[in-house]
């Protein structure tokens, strides 16, 4: 199966269609101004056994532990992380 080439603009306009083709085994070469910049390929060994393990206790219970002090501003940390990217 030949690799299909698509521009970024065309890919954005029909992403779901191209992803469906990749799911069926096709490789997509993504170009920008006619220069290759990325390749979208199907996953060979898809991980299917991922699951969510529920917490045994709520996070707020950590505050009740002696000797543990949480002084974190989660929103500030998230915004700082976004600024770094």
N, C-alpha and C positions, 0 to 999 in steps of 0.2 A: 504494500500500500504506500503510495507516494505521499510525502509530507506536503501539506497544504500551507501556503503562505498567505498571511493576512495582515493588513495594516492595523495599527492601534485604533484608529478611528472606526474602521469596519468592525473590529473585534468588539469595541464598546457598544456598537449599535446592535449586535446580534450575539451577545455573549452566551446566552443560554443555548443557542444553536451550535456554537462552536464547542461548548462544554459537552453537549450531547454527543458530538462527533468524537471527542476525545474519550468519552466514556465507552464508546464502541470500539476503541483501539486506534483511532487516528491521531497522528502527531500534527500539531499546529505550530508553524514558525511565525512569530510575531515580528513585524517590521515597523520601523519608524523612518520616514523619508528614504524608503527602499533599502535600509540597512537592517540586518537582523539584530534584534535586541533580546529576544527570549524565545523559548520553546516550551510549549505546553504538551506534556506527555501523560499517558494514562499511568496510574499507579500499578505496579506489577503485583505487589503483595499487599493488598489493602488490609489494614488492621481492622478487624471486626469485633474484637473482644474487649473494646474499651467500655468502661462503665464508671458511674459515679458512686463513690463510697460515701455514704452519709456520715456526717460528723457524729461522734458519740455524745459530745457536749457542745453547747453553743459557744461561740467565740467570746461572748461576754463573760463566761465563767472564768476566763483567764484573769480578769480583773480582780477576782476574789482570792487569787493565790497570794499567800504571804511572800513578801520579798519581790514581787513582780509589779513593776510600775509601767503602765502603757501611757506614754504621752506622745501619741502620733496623730497627726492631722492627715487622715487618709486622702482627703480631697486635695490638700496641698501637695502631697506626694504624687498623686496621679497627675496633677497639672504640671508638676516639675518634670515628671517622666515624659509627658507629651512634648514639652518644650525641648527636651534633649534630642528628640527624633527628627 
